[in-house]
Amino acid sequence: MVNKPRLLLLDESLSALDYKLRKQMQNELKALQRKLGITFVFVTHDQEEALTMSIVSW
């Protein structure tokens, strides 16, 4: 975050976490996205997580 990127690639970044920590990290990432205006490309095989993290999904 030091270089203030406009795009952050997240490939299965939360998949190894337990449910509680995954939910906490989802909230942290969404807050960071709102605060800094960063675009995320978020790759996951978990449909619930995709819907939780998405503003626009393709």
N, C-alpha and C positions, 0 to 999 in steps of 0.2 A: 504494500500500500504506500510505501515511501515514494515510489515513482509516480503515483497517482494514475494508474492505468485506467483506460476507458472500458476495457474488456477484460473479464476474468473467466478463464476456462476451468470448469469444475467437472472432472470425469470420475464419477462414482466416489466422490469425496466424502460422503457420509455413510457409505455402505457397511463399513466395519464397526460402526458405533451401535451401542444398545439403543432401544427405543427412546428412553428418556433423554439421553444425551443427544440423539439425532434431532429430536424436537427442539431442544435448546439451541442447537447449532443452526437449525433452519431459521429460528427466530433471530438469532444473531446475524446470520447472513442477509436476511431480508432487511434488517435495520441498517446494516452497513450499506446495502444497495441503495436504500432510500437516502441515507445521509450523504453518501459520496457520489450518487448518480452513476454508478458503475453498471454496465451491461454484463449480465452473467450468461454464459452458455453452460447449462447445467445438464450433464448426462447422467441418467439413472435408469434402472430397469424396474423401479418401484413406481407404479402408477399413482399411488396416493401421494408419494413424495413429489412427483412431477407436478401434480395438480396444486399441491401446497406451495411449491416454490415458483410456480409460473404466474406470469402476467399474461404472456402470450406463449402458447405452445404450438409446435409444428409437428 
